[in-house]
Amino acid sequence: MNLILRILLTAVAVLILQKILPGISVDGYGTAIWVAISLGILNALVKPVLIIFTLPATILTLGLFLFVINAIIIMLAGNFVDGFTVSGFWYALLFSILLSFLQSVLYSFIGKKE
């Protein structure tokens, strides 16, 4: 149940950000859900491999290179999901930063049930 709620909240965040950023385009609600699912899969499978390969650059930049990795993940999702387009790297970078912030705000409303 928590996973479904997180996917839906990420889809809402994607829809909000596509209204704010002119370089991001999402065709509809279904596309936003597929973007949220693909971002989850890419973050679970591809991101750890990219982090390992770019570990020297990440250490050298004190972790700031992780923003570049997040932008690459966003651009990959733009290639995989029809109806989700990212105009360029800088829009992907800004989208990833704002998505992380918006997800943390939205996920705080879920709270932990113990």
Buried (B, 14 or more C-beta within 10 A) or exposed (E): EEEEEBBBBBBBBBBBBBEEBEBBBBBEEEBBBBBBBBBBEBBEEBBEEBEEEBEEEBEEEEEEBBBBBBBBBBBBBBEBBEBBBBBEBEBBBBBBEBBEEBBEEBBEEEEEEE
